[in-house]
Amino acid sequence: MKKESNSGISFFQRYLTVWVIVCMLIGIMLGHFLPGMKEALNHLEYAGISIPMAVLIWIMILVETAIS
């Protein structure tokens, strides 16, 4: 049987919890220091779907498939 040379997890995957916590903190700070941002993001919606959220989900999927 062949052993894979990439058997370890990547830097991104190893610190995924840290990235999630950092992004959550950034979101909280943005909401606190830029209270008008919520209304601005609410206007970027189509058929009940948040366009920024859809774009960020696609980026997340693309990054994960590029890492795999």
C-alpha positions in Angstrom: 0.0 0.0 0.0 1.1 3.5 -0.8 1.4 6.1 1.9 0.2 9.6 1.1 2.8 12.3 1.4 0.1 14.9 2.5 -1.2 12.9 5.4 -1.1 15.8 7.8 -3.6 18.6 8.0 -2.9 22.0 6.5 -2.1 25.2 8.4 -5.6 26.5 7.5 -7.3 23.4 8.8 -5.2 23.2 11.9 -6.2 26.7 13.0 -9.8 26.7 11.7 -11.2 27.3 15.2 -8.9 30.4 15.5 -10.0 31.7 12.1 -13.7 31.3 13.0 -13.3 33.1 16.4 -11.3 35.9 14.8 -14.0 36.4 12.1 -16.7 36.4 14.8 -14.8 39.1 16.7 -14.3 41.2 13.6 -18.0 41.0 12.9 -18.9 42.0 16.4 -16.5 45.0 16.3 -17.9 46.1 12.9 -21.4 46.0 14.3 -20.3 48.0 17.3 -18.2 50.6 15.6 -20.2 50.9 12.4 -23.9 50.5 13.4 -25.1 51.7 9.9 -23.5 48.7 8.3 -26.4 46.4 9.2 -28.8 48.6 7.3 -26.4 48.8 4.4 -26.1 45.0 4.2 -29.8 44.5 4.5 -30.2 46.5 1.3 -28.0 44.0 -0.5 -30.6 41.3 -0.7 -32.4 39.6 -3.6 -35.4 37.4 -3.2 -34.8 37.1 0.5 -31.2 36.0 0.0 -28.3 38.1 1.4 -25.9 38.6 -1.5 -22.8 39.2 0.7 -23.6 36.0 2.6 -24.0 34.0 -0.6 -20.7 35.4 -1.9 -18.9 34.5 1.3 -20.3 31.0 1.3 -19.1 30.5 -2.3 -15.6 31.8 -1.3 -15.5 29.4 1.6 -16.4 26.5 -0.7 -13.8 27.4 -3.2 -11.1 27.7 -0.6 -12.0 24.4 0.9 -11.9 22.7 -2.5 -8.6 24.3 -3.4 -7.1 23.0 -0.1 -8.4 19.5 -0.6 
